[in-house]
């Protein structure tokens, strides 16, 4: 177990995680080497109906990432947020926002967000972690589309997530 400094470093990793992918897990694993406590902030949008409930997403994140955090001597928790990311960071005492980048399109959008966030709250820094080559192409949207069309998405998500998504798709009267 790695020795941690006396100062607590708290990071916030925001997203919808609907569902959590291997790409998300890769970013979480790497973020846990940078912070003592990582808050995975699950965005809630009143105008969208997610495939998985907040509770399901939080439980999957904690089940998959909890053992990684413990092994690295860090803590992980989940929380919901529905407003500005910088406000969520403040609410959880985070001094850094973790963002995953899959490519140039993500970068262009994220740079704009960093500028706006810095103006709104200069105490919170943003750290970009580039996706590992094997996860660059994975997105929750594509996973939901593949799953919804009956395709094999098992290579893109942890086994536990695959089972939860398949169970959700099998429910009669699902949206």
QUINORSUL-V212438 format. One record per residue. N is the residue number from 0. RES is the residue in one small letter. D_CENTER is the distance of its C-alpha to the mean C-alpha in Angstrom with 1 decimal. Layout:
N,RES,D_CENTER  N,RES,D_CENTER
This chain:
0,x,23.8  1,x,23.3  2,x,25.1  3,x,23.1  4,x,24.7  5,x,26.2  6,x,24.0  7,x,20.6  8,x,17.7  9,x,14.8  10,x,11.6  11,x,9.0  12,x,5.5  13,x,5.5  14,x,4.9  15,x,6.8  16,x,5.5  17,x,9.3  18,x,9.5  19,x,6.9  20,x,8.7  21,x,10.3  22,x,8.9  23,x,5.2  24,x,7.5  25,x,9.7  26,x,7.7  27,x,7.0  28,x,10.7  29,x,11.9  30,x,10.5  31,x,12.2  32,x,15.3  33,x,15.3  34,x,14.8  35,x,16.4  36,x,14.0  37,x,10.2  38,x,9.1  39,x,5.7  40,x,7.0  41,x,7.1  42,x,9.4  43,x,12.8  44,x,15.3  45,x,18.8  46,x,19.9  47,x,17.5  48,x,17.8  49,x,14.7  50,x,15.5  51,x,14.1  52,x,14.7  53,x,12.5  54,x,14.3  55,x,13.7  56,x,9.9  57,x,10.1  58,x,12.7  59,x,11.2  60,x,8.2  61,x,11.1  62,x,13.5  63,x,11.8  64,x,10.4  65,x,13.3  66,x,16.0  67,x,14.4  68,x,14.2  69,x,17.7  70,x,19.0  71,x,18.0  72,x,19.4  73,x,16.3  74,x,14.8  75,x,11.5  76,x,11.2  77,x,9.5  78,x,10.9  79,x,11.4  80,x,12.4  81,x,14.5  82,x,16.1  83,x,15.6  84,x,12.7  85,x,15.5  86,x,16.9  87,x,13.8  88,x,13.9  89,x,17.6  90,x,17.4  91,x,15.4  92,x,17.5  93,x,14.9  94,x,16.8  95,x,14.1  96,x,11.1  97,x,8.9  98,x,8.5  99,x,8.5  100,x,11.8  101,x,13.3  102,x,16.7  103,x,19.2  104,x,18.2  105,x,14.7  106,x,16.6  107,x,19.2  108,x,16.9  109,x,14.8  110,x,18.2  111,x,19.5  112,x,16.6  113,x,17.2  114,x,20.8  115,x,20.6  116,x,18.2  117,x,20.7  118,x,23.6  119,x,22.2  120,x,21.2  121,x,22.5  122,x,21.6  123,x,17.9  124,x,17.2  125,x,14.5  126,x,13.7  127,x,12.9  128,x,12.0  129,x,13.5  130,x,12.4  131,x,14.8  132,x,17.7  133,x,17.1  134,x,13.6  135,x,14.4  136,x,15.6  137,x,12.9  138,x,11.2  139,x,10.4  140,x,13.6  141,x,15.7  142,x,14.7  143,x,15.8  144,x,18.8  145,x,19.9  146,x,19.5  147,x,21.4  148,x,24.1  149,x,24.6  150,x,23.4  151,x,22.1  152,x,18.4  153,x,18.4  154,x,17.9  155,x,14.4  156,x,12.8  157,x,13.6  158,x,16.9  159,x,15.9  160,x,13.5  161,x,16.5  162,x,18.9  163,x,17.1  164,x,16.8  165,x,20.4  166,x,21.6  167,x,20.2  168,x,22.0  169,x,25.1  170,x,25.5  171,x,28.5  172,x,28.1  173,x,24.4  174,x,23.3
